Amino acid sequence: MLKTYSDFLAYMDETGVMAFSGKFLEGFPKLGSLTAPFQWHTGDEDTDPWQWKDRAAAEKHLAFGNIVGGHKGFISQKLYPLFYSACRPDGTIEERYRSGYVKKTVLDVYQLFESGNSLDTGDIRKQMGVTKKDGASAVDGAIVTLQKEFYITVCGNRRKVSFDGLEYGWPANTYCLVDSWAGDWLKEPLLSTAEARAKILAHCAAMDNSIDIEQVERLLFNL
């Protein structure tokens, strides 16, 4: 069991990839299964796994977000270039939009980040002019798409600020462009999509021989 943040980072240094929680593939490491229920939501950044996800991204120890086949999870610096190569589509997002591969909402959300902004979901909804009852689901889906295709990534969190300048509520994840956040993780020459996917699948097979690699391939690469 993982008891502390340092335990978690050490484990991730070995495995390189992990799902966050909920249902996932048999044999695939999952933070929810590697920690005790009483650890969660205590607010202790050293022992609370809910805190670890934001802390790891903010401190740039690990990438976190909807980056494991569109599911929430973690990827180490070592494996990140492989996932970037395996999941980031060829061509610019504008070119892909003109070719009909990208929805207008996805393009519009992406363009909010082009000036280098760090935005949370509330910021994005506001700038897109949507509310929870009208248009938010499409925008939220675009945020997930941009994460799983490695255009944007979680880079920290922040709480809302009242008119009096006081923070309140639960912290919300903030996102920024992958190429800005992970730029120094991507310096070495990148592999082709096929080569990167093959290496990821080989790595997953070596983690646990009970893992169904065909299922991993379908889940990670949406095949």
C-alpha positions in Angstrom: 0.0 0.0 0.0 1.1 3.6 -0.7 1.1 5.6 2.5 2.9 8.8 1.6 3.5 11.1 -1.3 7.1 9.9 -1.5 5.9 6.3 -1.6 3.6 7.2 -4.5 6.4 9.0 -6.5 8.7 6.0 -5.9 6.1 3.6 -7.2 5.4 5.7 -10.2 9.2 5.8 -10.9 9.0 2.1 -11.3 5.7 1.6 -13.1 5.6 4.8 -15.2 1.8 4.8 -15.7 -1.1 4.4 -13.4 -4.9 4.9 -13.5 -6.4 7.2 -10.9 -9.6 5.4 -9.6 -12.8 3.7 -10.6 -13.1 0.7 -12.8 -10.1 -0.1 -14.9 -8.3 -3.1 -16.5 -7.5 -6.1 -14.4 -3.8 -6.0 -13.3 -3.3 -2.4 -14.3 -2.0 -0.3 -11.4 -4.7 2.1 -10.0 -4.2 4.6 -7.2 -7.6 3.8 -5.7 -6.6 0.2 -5.2 -3.1 1.0 -3.8 -4.2 3.2 -1.0 -6.5 2.8 2.0 -10.0 4.5 1.9 -9.3 6.4 5.2 -6.4 8.2 3.5 -8.7 10.1 1.1 -10.0 13.6 1.5 -8.2 14.4 4.7 -6.5 17.5 3.2 -3.0 16.2 4.2 -0.8 16.7 1.2 1.6 14.0 2.4 -0.9 11.2 3.0 -4.1 12.1 1.0 -4.1 10.6 -2.5 -6.6 13.3 -3.6 -3.9 15.9 -2.9 -1.2 13.9 -4.6 -2.7 14.3 -8.1 -2.6 18.0 -8.0 0.7 18.3 -6.2 2.5 15.9 -8.6 1.3 18.0 -11.6 2.0 21.4 -10.0 5.5 20.2 -8.9 6.0 18.6 -12.4 6.9 15.2 -11.0 4.2 13.5 -13.0 1.7 14.3 -15.7 -1.9 13.9 -14.5 -5.3 14.2 -16.2 -7.5 12.4 -18.7 -4.3 11.0 -20.4 -4.6 7.3 -20.0 -6.9 6.6 -22.9 -9.1 9.5 -21.9 -9.3 8.2 -18.3 -7.8 10.0 -15.4 -4.3 8.8 -14.6 -0.6 9.5 -14.2 2.4 9.2 -16.5 6.0 9.6 -15.5 8.5 11.8 -17.2 10.3 8.8 -18.7 7.2 7.4 -20.4 5.6 10.8 -21.3 7.4 11.1 -24.7 6.1 7.7 -25.7 2.5 8.6 -24.8 2.8 12.0 -26.5 4.0 10.2 -29.7 1.4 7.5 -29.4 -1.6 9.8 -28.8 -0.8 13.2 -30.2 -2.4 13.3 -33.7 -0.3 14.4 -36.7 -0.8 18.0 -38.0 -1.9 21.1 -36.3 -5.3 21.2 -34.6 -6.4 23.8 -37.2 -5.5 21.6 -40.1 -7.3 18.7 -38.5 -10.4 20.9 -38.0 -10.4 21.9 -41.7 -10.1 18.3 -42.6 -13.1 17.4 -40.5 -11.3 15.5 -37.7 -11.8 18.0 -35.0 -15.1 19.5 -33.7 -15.5 23.3 -33.7 -15.9 23.2 -29.9 -12.6 21.4 -29.5 -10.8 23.9 -31.7 -12.4 26.9 -29.8 -11.4 25.5 -26.4 -7.9 24.9 -27.6 -7.6 28.5 -28.9 -8.3 29.8 -25.4 -4.9 28.5 -24.4 -2.8 29.8 -27.3 -1.8 33.0 -25.5 -0.3 30.8 -22.7 -3.2 31.1 -20.3 -3.7 28.7 -17.4 -7.4 28.0 -17.1 -9.7 25.9 -15.0 -13.1 24.5 -16.2 -15.0 27.4 -14.8 -12.8 29.9 -16.7 -13.2 27.9 -19.9 -17.0 27.7 -19.6 -17.2 31.4 -19.0 -15.0 32.3 -22.0 -17.0 29.9 -24.1 -20.3 31.5 -23.0 -21.8 28.2 -21.6 -23.5 27.2 -18.4 -24.0 23.9 -16.6 -27.5 23.7 -18.1 -26.6 25.0 -21.6 -23.6 23.9 -23.5 -21.3 22.8 -20.7 -21.3 19.1 -21.6 -19.8 19.8 -25.1 -17.2 22.0 -23.6 -16.3 19.5 -20.9 -16.0 16.8 -23.5 -13.7 19.0 -25.5 -11.4 19.4 -22.4 -11.2 15.7 -22.1 -10.5 15.3 -25.8 -7.7 17.9 -25.7 -6.1 16.0 -22.7 -6.3 12.5 -24.2 -4.8 13.8 -27.5 -2.0 15.6 -25.5 -2.8 19.2 -26.5 -3.5 20.4 -22.9 -2.6 19.0 -19.5 -3.3 19.6 -15.8 -0.7 22.0 -14.4 -2.0 22.6 -10.9 -5.2 23.8 -9.2 -6.7 26.9 -7.6 -9.7 27.8 -5.6 -12.4 30.4 -6.4 -11.8 33.9 -5.1 -14.7 36.0 -3.6 -15.2 39.7 -4.2 -13.4 40.2 -0.9 -10.4 38.5 -2.2 -10.9 35.4 -0.1 -10.5 31.8 -1.4 -13.4 29.4 -1.1 -14.7 26.0 -2.3 -12.8 23.0 -3.5 -9.7 23.6 -5.6 -10.3 23.1 -9.3 -7.7 21.7 -11.8 -6.0 24.2 -14.0 -4.9 23.3 -17.5 -2.2 24.7 -19.9 -0.7 23.7 -23.2 1.3 20.4 -23.2 4.0 21.9 -25.3 4.6 24.6 -22.7 4.2 22.5 -19.6 6.2 19.4 -20.8 8.5 21.1 -23.3 11.7 19.9 -21.6 10.3 16.4 -21.3 10.1 16.2 -25.1 13.5 17.3 -26.2 14.8 14.0 -27.4 13.7 12.8 -30.9 10.2 11.4 -30.8 9.3 8.0 -32.1 6.7 7.3 -34.7 3.1 6.6 -33.5 3.5 2.8 -34.2 6.9 2.6 -32.5 5.7 4.5 -29.4 2.5 2.4 -29.1 4.5 -0.9 -29.4 6.9 0.3 -26.6 4.0 1.3 -24.3 2.3 -2.1 -24.8 5.5 -3.9 -24.1 6.0 -1.9 -20.9 2.4 -2.6 -19.8 2.9 -6.4 -20.5 6.0 -6.4 -18.3 4.2 -4.7 -15.4 1.8 -7.7 -14.8 1.4 -10.8 -16.9 -2.3 -10.9 -16.1 -2.9 -7.7 -18.1 -4.8 -8.3 -21.4 -2.7 -6.4 -23.8 -5.3 -6.3 -26.5 -7.7 -4.6 -24.1 -4.9 -2.2 -23.1 -4.3 -1.3 -26.8 -8.0 -0.6 -27.3 -8.3 1.4 -24.1 -5.2 3.5 -24.5 -5.4 4.2 -28.2 -9.2 4.1 -28.7 -8.8 1.3 -31.3 
